[in-house]
Amino acid sequence: MGFDVTGPLGLLVLVLDVYAIMQTARSEAPGAIRAIWIVLIILLPFVGFIAWMILGPREQRSLFRR
């Protein structure tokens, strides 16, 4: 009994996770914090993204940086 994300929902989760990883890698948070967030997002794709949205680094979460 597992939670399987496939099809369009799986693609959406993948895109959102890649976005979260890119934003985390580009943030100004300390290296260890960035690494922990990236590992969390990779190991727990759906839950990790939601946690990142609520608790993650807050610097410039926009699609277009100035």
C-alpha positions as CSV (number, residue, x, y, z in Angstrom):
1,M,0.0,0.0,0.0
2,G,2.1,2.9,-1.2
3,F,1.5,6.4,-2.5
4,D,2.2,6.4,-6.2
5,V,2.3,9.6,-8.1
6,T,2.2,9.1,-11.9
7,G,1.0,10.8,-15.0
8,P,0.3,14.6,-15.0
9,L,0.3,14.8,-11.2
10,G,3.8,13.1,-11.1
11,L,5.1,15.5,-13.8
12,L,3.7,18.5,-11.8
13,V,5.4,17.2,-8.6
14,L,8.7,16.8,-10.5
15,V,8.6,20.3,-11.9
16,L,7.8,21.8,-8.5
17,D,10.6,19.9,-6.9
18,V,13.1,21.0,-9.5
19,Y,12.0,24.6,-9.0
20,A,12.3,24.2,-5.2
21,I,15.8,22.7,-5.5
22,M,17.0,25.4,-7.9
23,Q,15.7,28.1,-5.6
24,T,17.3,26.5,-2.6
25,A,20.6,26.1,-4.3
26,R,20.6,29.8,-5.3
27,S,19.5,31.0,-1.9
28,E,21.9,32.8,0.5
29,A,21.3,30.2,3.3
30,P,24.4,28.5,4.8
31,G,25.6,25.5,2.8
32,A,24.6,22.9,5.3
33,I,21.0,24.2,5.5
34,R,20.8,24.2,1.7
35,A,22.1,20.7,1.5
36,I,19.5,19.5,4.1
37,W,16.6,21.1,2.2
38,I,17.8,19.6,-1.1
39,V,18.1,16.1,0.4
40,L,14.6,16.5,2.0
41,I,13.0,17.6,-1.3
42,I,14.7,14.7,-3.1
43,L,13.8,12.0,-0.6
44,L,10.3,13.2,0.1
45,P,9.2,14.9,-3.1
46,F,5.6,15.9,-2.2
47,V,6.0,16.4,1.5
48,G,9.5,18.0,1.0
49,F,8.1,20.6,-1.4
50,I,5.2,21.5,1.0
51,A,7.7,21.8,3.9
52,W,10.0,24.0,1.8
53,M,7.1,26.3,0.8
54,I,6.2,26.7,4.5
55,L,9.6,26.6,6.3
56,G,12.3,26.9,3.6
57,P,14.6,29.9,2.8
58,R,12.6,33.0,2.0
59,E,14.9,34.9,-0.3
60,Q,13.2,36.0,-3.5
61,R,10.8,33.2,-4.3
62,S,9.8,34.6,-7.6
63,L,10.3,33.1,-11.1
64,F,12.1,36.2,-12.3
65,R,15.0,37.5,-10.2
66,R,16.1,41.1,-10.6
